[in-house]
Amino acid sequence: MKNLPKMYKNENLIIPSHNKNVCFVEEENPKIESILFDILHNPANKKQKVWIKTSKKTYETYIIAKTKQEAITLENETIPISEIISIQKIK
């Protein structure tokens, strides 16, 4: 058998104190995020027309993509997710 080297053990185990200063921001509206995720990742919903109500305008369109802050429609319009009040699927 080969002689293997001994394992190195670090004796200076210091727990960093800066972890207390970290905060995580939750999504602004998790319901909107979950509906967008469902529309974009479910093959049956790819051709699903949706009704989107924002603080400025109402859209009746298809959602084709999503970035971190915007939803992109088939008409190449970008809708800020923070402005979306409600999304409903049109049957």
N, C-alpha and C positions, 0 to 999 in steps of 0.2 A: 504494500500500500504506500501511496505517496504521503509524505509529511506535509500536511496543509498548514498554512500560516494561522496564527492565533487571530481571533476576531478582535477588532478594535472597539473599545468601549469608551465613549465620550463621558468624561467625568464632570464636565461643565454644562449641566443641563439647567439652563435658565429659561424660565417661562416668560415670554415677552409680555410686557404690561400694556402695550399699545392695542391689544385686541379689545380692550374695553371701549375704545374710541370709535369703533367701526359700527356703522348702522346700515341697515338694509331698507331700501324703499320698496314698498309693495306697489303692485300695479294699481293704477287709478281706479279702474272699473273692471274687476276680474270677470264679471259676467259678459261684458263686451268682448274681452280677450278670448274667453272660452267659445263664444259664438263664432268669432272670426276663425279660431283654430278649427272648429268643427266644419265650417264652410270650406276652408282651404285644404283640409286633410282627409275629408271624406269624399271618395270618388262619386258617390251619388249626389253630393251637393255641389259639384263643380259647375253644373248647369242650372243651379238654383238662383232664381232671381230674388233679390232682397230689397226691402224698403228700409232706408237708413234715414233717421231723423237726427239732425245736428242742431246746434244752437243757432246756425245761420240759414240752413237750407234743408230741404227734404229731397232725397235721391231715390229713384227706382231704377236699379241697375244690377249688374253682376260684379262681384268682387273677384279679382283675378290674382292679386298678390297683396302682401302686407310687409311693411318694414317695421322697425321698432316703434315709430311714431305715427305712421300713416297707413291707410288702406288705399289700394289702387284699384280703380274700377275699369271696366271694359272700355269705357269712353276715354281712358287715360286721364282721368281726374284723380287728384290725390285728396283724401279726406283725413284730416288729423284725428287720430283716435281719441284724443283728449276732448274733442268737441262732440263726439258721438253720444247722443242721449239714449237712442234705442235702435235695435236692429230686429227686423221681422222677416221671416222667409215668406215669399209669396208663392202660393200653390197654384 
